[in-house]
Amino acid sequence: MREAQIMLGERIKQLREGRGWSQDTFAHLAGLNRAYPHRLETAKVDMRFTTLLKIARVFGLSPTELLQFDDVGQRPKEQLSEQ
């Protein structure tokens, strides 16, 4: 479960940075507390399904597309497990 949270955080960060958004901008667009993106990206919080829907919408993705981790986690798997 923890590995999936790490990968989702990295996916969100990649998508956010790919759009040139700061964490504050992303939080505003998604209707989130401004500290929340950092907590998501560093896997310090387990988000609700409704938050997942908000985030997917902001990126113009379906929840399924948001959860595709094919291009995420260039780090070796053992590094993901250590966090």
OpenMM code with the backbone's topology and positions (N, CA, C; nanometers):
from openmm import Vec3, app, unit

residues = "MET ARG GLU ALA GLN ILE MET LEU GLY GLU ARG ILE LYS GLN LEU ARG GLU GLY ARG GLY TRP SER GLN ASP THR PHE ALA HIS LEU ALA GLY LEU ASN ARG ALA TYR PRO HIS ARG LEU GLU THR ALA LYS VAL ASP MET ARG PHE THR THR LEU LEU LYS ILE ALA ARG VAL PHE GLY LEU SER PRO THR GLU LEU LEU GLN PHE ASP ASP VAL GLY GLN ARG PRO LYS GLU GLN LEU SER GLU GLN".split()
positions = [
    Vec3(0.0826, -0.1193, 0.0000),
    Vec3(0.0000, 0.0000, 0.0000),
    Vec3(0.0874, 0.1263, 0.0000),
    Vec3(0.1896, 0.1288, 0.0808),
    Vec3(0.2786, 0.2455, 0.0907),
    Vec3(0.3446, 0.2748, -0.0436),
    Vec3(0.3853, 0.1712, -0.1138),
    Vec3(0.4496, 0.1903, -0.2441),
    Vec3(0.3539, 0.2610, -0.3411),
    Vec3(0.2272, 0.2233, -0.3378),
    Vec3(0.1284, 0.2874, -0.4252),
    Vec3(0.1122, 0.4348, -0.3897),
    Vec3(0.1147, 0.4687, -0.2608),
    Vec3(0.1047, 0.6093, -0.2193),
    Vec3(0.2243, 0.6891, -0.2701),
    Vec3(0.3422, 0.6301, -0.2619),
    Vec3(0.4633, 0.6966, -0.3098),
    Vec3(0.4546, 0.7198, -0.4607),
    Vec3(0.4119, 0.6177, -0.5315),
    Vec3(0.4016, 0.6295, -0.6768),
    Vec3(0.2955, 0.7322, -0.7172),
    Vec3(0.1837, 0.7361, -0.6474),
    Vec3(0.0803, 0.8350, -0.6779),
    Vec3(0.1318, 0.9753, -0.6494),
    Vec3(0.2024, 0.9921, -0.5400),
    Vec3(0.2608, 1.1227, -0.5087),
    Vec3(0.3565, 1.1689, -0.6169),
    Vec3(0.4379, 1.0772, -0.6655),
    Vec3(0.5318, 1.1111, -0.7714),
    Vec3(0.4580, 1.1434, -0.9011),
    Vec3(0.3526, 1.0702, -0.9279),
    Vec3(0.2711, 1.0954, -1.0491),
    Vec3(0.2089, 1.2355, -1.0420),
    Vec3(0.1527, 1.2697, -0.9290),
    Vec3(0.0921, 1.4020, -0.9122),
    Vec3(0.1973, 1.5112, -0.9287),
    Vec3(0.3136, 1.4913, -0.8708),
    Vec3(0.4208, 1.5894, -0.8819),
    Vec3(0.4642, 1.6066, -1.0275),
    Vec3(0.4796, 1.4955, -1.0997),
    Vec3(0.5189, 1.5029, -1.2407),
    Vec3(0.4148, 1.5780, -1.3226),
    Vec3(0.2880, 1.5476, -1.2993),
    Vec3(0.1816, 1.6151, -1.3731),
    Vec3(0.1775, 1.7637, -1.3400),
    Vec3(0.1914, 1.7956, -1.2125),
    Vec3(0.1885, 1.9359, -1.1694),
    Vec3(0.3053, 2.0134, -1.2287),
    Vec3(0.4245, 1.9584, -1.2161),
    Vec3(0.5424, 2.0268, -1.2684),
    Vec3(0.5385, 2.0364, -1.4208),
    Vec3(0.4832, 1.9339, -1.4860),
    Vec3(0.4702, 1.9353, -1.6311),
    Vec3(0.3829, 2.0488, -1.6810),
    Vec3(0.2946, 2.0960, -1.5966),
    Vec3(0.2073, 2.2083, -1.6314),
    Vec3(0.2645, 2.3416, -1.5825),
    Vec3(0.3771, 2.3345, -1.5136),
    Vec3(0.4404, 2.4564, -1.4638),
    Vec3(0.3704, 2.5170, -1.3441),
    Vec3(0.2936, 2.4357, -1.2719),
    Vec3(0.2184, 2.4849, -1.1569),
    Vec3(0.2994, 2.4707, -1.0291),
    Vec3(0.2913, 2.5718, -0.9442),
    Vec3(0.3454, 2.5581, -0.8093),
    Vec3(0.2483, 2.4720, -0.7292),
    Vec3(0.2909, 2.4307, -0.6116),
    Vec3(0.2000, 2.3559, -0.5249),
    Vec3(0.0821, 2.4426, -0.4836),
    Vec3(0.1054, 2.5714, -0.4626),
    Vec3(-0.0029, 2.6629, -0.4262),
    Vec3(-0.1055, 2.6749, -0.5385),
    Vec3(-0.0570, 2.6892, -0.6610),
    Vec3(-0.1479, 2.6987, -0.7757),
    Vec3(-0.2302, 2.5721, -0.7889),
    Vec3(-0.1632, 2.4589, -0.7797),
    Vec3(-0.2326, 2.3301, -0.7890),
    Vec3(-0.3389, 2.3182, -0.6795),
    Vec3(-0.3032, 2.3539, -0.5581),
    Vec3(-0.3983, 2.3465, -0.4470),
    Vec3(-0.5202, 2.4333, -0.4751),
    Vec3(-0.4970, 2.5534, -0.5234),
    Vec3(-0.6068, 2.6445, -0.5533),
    Vec3(-0.6982, 2.5860, -0.6619),
    Vec3(-0.6390, 2.5367, -0.7692),
    Vec3(-0.7183, 2.4815, -0.8795),
    Vec3(-0.8005, 2.3599, -0.8377),
    Vec3(-0.7433, 2.2788, -0.7479),
    Vec3(-0.8108, 2.1563, -0.7041),
    Vec3(-0.9021, 2.1796, -0.5840),
    Vec3(-0.8980, 2.2989, -0.5269),
    Vec3(-0.9802, 2.3260, -0.4092),
    Vec3(-0.9286, 2.2559, -0.2847),
    Vec3(-0.7959, 2.2500, -0.2727),
    Vec3(-0.7316, 2.1829, -0.1593),
    Vec3(-0.6654, 2.2855, -0.0685),
    Vec3(-0.6424, 2.2482, 0.0557),
    Vec3(-0.5623, 2.3281, 0.1474),
    Vec3(-0.4246, 2.3455, 0.0854),
    Vec3(-0.3641, 2.4615, 0.0973),
    Vec3(-0.2372, 2.4859, 0.0278),
    Vec3(-0.1214, 2.3985, 0.0757),
    Vec3(-0.1291, 2.3394, 0.1934),
    Vec3(-0.0235, 2.2501, 0.2418),
    Vec3(-0.0437, 2.1061, 0.1924),
    Vec3(-0.1617, 2.0765, 0.1427),
    Vec3(-0.1963, 1.9386, 0.1068),
    Vec3(-0.1139, 1.8812, -0.0092),
    Vec3(-0.0856, 1.9566, -0.1172),
    Vec3(-0.0070, 1.8978, -0.2261),
    Vec3(0.1279, 1.8436, -0.1807),
    Vec3(0.1949, 1.9160, -0.0935),
    Vec3(0.3245, 1.8654, -0.0440),
    Vec3(0.3062, 1.7324, 0.0284),
    Vec3(0.2032, 1.7237, 0.1089),
    Vec3(0.1776, 1.6002, 0.1837),
    Vec3(0.1421, 1.4852, 0.0898),
    Vec3(0.0706, 1.5152, -0.0186),
    Vec3(0.0387, 1.4124, -0.1180),
    Vec3(0.1637, 1.3651, -0.1909),
    Vec3(0.2417, 1.4621, -0.2366),
    Vec3(0.3597, 1.4303, -0.3169),
    Vec3(0.4662, 1.3552, -0.2380),
    Vec3(0.4674, 1.3702, -0.1092),
    Vec3(0.5648, 1.3008, -0.0252),
    Vec3(0.5036, 1.1800, 0.0456),
    Vec3(0.3827, 1.1427, 0.0052),
    Vec3(0.3132, 1.0233, 0.0573),
    Vec3(0.2947, 1.0281, 0.2086),
    Vec3(0.2680, 1.1458, 0.2604),
    Vec3(0.2460, 1.1601, 0.4046),
    Vec3(0.0987, 1.1578, 0.4419),
    Vec3(0.0133, 1.1430, 0.3413),
    Vec3(-0.1299, 1.1412, 0.3663),
    Vec3(-0.1943, 1.0384, 0.2735),
    Vec3(-0.2972, 0.9748, 0.3233),
    Vec3(-0.3750, 0.8801, 0.2451),
    Vec3(-0.5029, 0.9526, 0.2041),
    Vec3(-0.5126, 0.9891, 0.0775),
    Vec3(-0.6226, 1.0754, 0.0364),
    Vec3(-0.7561, 1.0027, 0.0244),
    Vec3(-0.8619, 1.0790, 0.0343),
    Vec3(-0.9971, 1.0285, 0.0140),
    Vec3(-1.0238, 1.0125, -0.1357),
    Vec3(-1.1233, 0.9316, -0.1659),
    Vec3(-1.1623, 0.9112, -0.3048),
    Vec3(-1.2097, 1.0422, -0.3677),
    Vec3(-1.2818, 1.1232, -0.2927),
    Vec3(-1.3311, 1.2497, -0.3472),
    Vec3(-1.2152, 1.3433, -0.3839),
    Vec3(-1.1068, 1.3369, -0.3081),
    Vec3(-0.9879, 1.4165, -0.3398),
    Vec3(-0.9227, 1.3642, -0.4663),
    Vec3(-0.9170, 1.2334, -0.4812),
    Vec3(-0.8633, 1.1735, -0.6029),
    Vec3(-0.9419, 1.2221, -0.7249),
    Vec3(-1.0738, 1.2295, -0.7121),
    Vec3(-1.1578, 1.2770, -0.8218),
    Vec3(-1.1283, 1.4230, -0.8553),
    Vec3(-1.1113, 1.5066, -0.7533),
    Vec3(-1.0786, 1.6478, -0.7748),
    Vec3(-0.9460, 1.6629, -0.8485),
    Vec3(-0.8477, 1.5859, -0.8056),
    Vec3(-0.7141, 1.5942, -0.8650),
    Vec3(-0.7175, 1.5479, -1.0100),
    Vec3(-0.7845, 1.4375, -1.0359),
    Vec3(-0.7962, 1.3880, -1.1730),
    Vec3(-0.8617, 1.4935, -1.2621),
    Vec3(-0.9683, 1.5555, -1.2117),
    Vec3(-1.0399, 1.6575, -1.2887),
    Vec3(-0.9494, 1.7753, -1.3228),
    Vec3(-0.8703, 1.8213, -1.2263),
    Vec3(-0.7807, 1.9353, -1.2489),
    Vec3(-0.6806, 1.9049, -1.3602),
    Vec3(-0.6355, 1.7806, -1.3661),
    Vec3(-0.5397, 1.7426, -1.4698),
    Vec3(-0.6073, 1.7006, -1.6006),
    Vec3(-0.7396, 1.6982, -1.6013),
    Vec3(-0.8111, 1.6583, -1.7220),
    Vec3(-0.8013, 1.5098, -1.7494),
    Vec3(-0.7909, 1.4320, -1.6418),
    Vec3(-0.7769, 1.2873, -1.6525),
    Vec3(-0.8930, 1.2171, -1.5835),
    Vec3(-0.9132, 1.0928, -1.6211),
    Vec3(-1.0055, 1.0096, -1.5446),
    Vec3(-0.9280, 0.9579, -1.4235),
    Vec3(-0.9967, 0.9131, -1.3197),
    Vec3(-0.9250, 0.8549, -1.2057),
    Vec3(-0.8349, 0.7387, -1.2482),
    Vec3(-0.8807, 0.6595, -1.3434),
    Vec3(-0.8004, 0.5475, -1.3930),
    Vec3(-0.6712, 0.5967, -1.4559),
    Vec3(-0.6808, 0.7030, -1.5360),
    Vec3(-0.5607, 0.7583, -1.5995),
    Vec3(-0.4650, 0.8158, -1.4954),
    Vec3(-0.5187, 0.8795, -1.3938),
    Vec3(-0.4341, 0.9348, -1.2879),
    Vec3(-0.3569, 0.8237, -1.2174),
    Vec3(-0.4186, 0.7076, -1.2046),
    Vec3(-0.3566, 0.5961, -1.1322),
    Vec3(-0.2676, 0.5085, -1.2192),
    Vec3(-0.2388, 0.5504, -1.3405),
    Vec3(-0.1456, 0.4765, -1.4257),
    Vec3(-0.0044, 0.5219, -1.3921),
    Vec3(0.0744, 0.4297, -1.3426),
    Vec3(0.2080, 0.4630, -1.2931),
    Vec3(0.3196, 0.4197, -1.3871),
    Vec3(0.2913, 0.3956, -1.5134),
    Vec3(0.3916, 0.3455, -1.6063),
    Vec3(0.5148, 0.4348, -1.6164),
    Vec3(0.4947, 0.5667, -1.6103),
    Vec3(0.6056, 0.6600, -1.6284),
    Vec3(0.6553, 0.7182, -1.4965),
    Vec3(0.6172, 0.6572, -1.3869),
    Vec3(0.6516, 0.7087, -1.2545),
    Vec3(0.7538, 0.6178, -1.1888),
    Vec3(0.8319, 0.6765, -1.1021),
    Vec3(0.9187, 0.5958, -1.0167),
    Vec3(1.0397, 0.5427, -1.0888),
    Vec3(1.1226, 0.6325, -1.1350),
    Vec3(1.2445, 0.5908, -1.2023),
    Vec3(1.3452, 0.5330, -1.1030),
    Vec3(1.3147, 0.5502, -0.9751),
    Vec3(1.4028, 0.4945, -0.8730),
    Vec3(1.3830, 0.3442, -0.8637),
    Vec3(1.4881, 0.2707, -0.8268),
    Vec3(1.4724, 0.1262, -0.8074),
    Vec3(1.3665, 0.0953, -0.7029),
    Vec3(1.3008, -0.0165, -0.7167),
    Vec3(1.1905, -0.0554, -0.6300),
    Vec3(1.2326, -0.0575, -0.4833),
    Vec3(1.3550, -0.0999, -0.4548),
    Vec3(1.3973, -0.1078, -0.3136),
    Vec3(1.4031, 0.0301, -0.2498),
    Vec3(1.4307, 0.1361, -0.3281),
    Vec3(1.4294, 0.2704, -0.2728),
    Vec3(1.2886, 0.3137, -0.2403),
    Vec3(1.1917, 0.2727, -0.3192),
    Vec3(1.0527, 0.3045, -0.2901),
    Vec3(1.0107, 0.2404, -0.1586),
    Vec3(1.0561, 0.1184, -0.1334),
    Vec3(1.0175, 0.0458, -0.0133),
    Vec3(1.0793, 0.1052, 0.1122),
    Vec3(1.1940, 0.1693, 0.0993),
    Vec3(1.2638, 0.2238, 0.2155),
    Vec3(1.1939, 0.3458, 0.2740),
    Vec3(1.1121, 0.4126, 0.1964),
    Vec3(1.0520, 0.5373, 0.2448),
    Vec3(0.9322, 0.5143, 0.3304),
] * unit.nanometer
topology = app.Topology()
chain = topology.addChain("A")
for resn in residues:
    res = topology.addResidue(resn, chain)
    for name in ("N", "CA", "C"):
        topology.addAtom(name, app.Element.getBySymbol(name[0]), res)
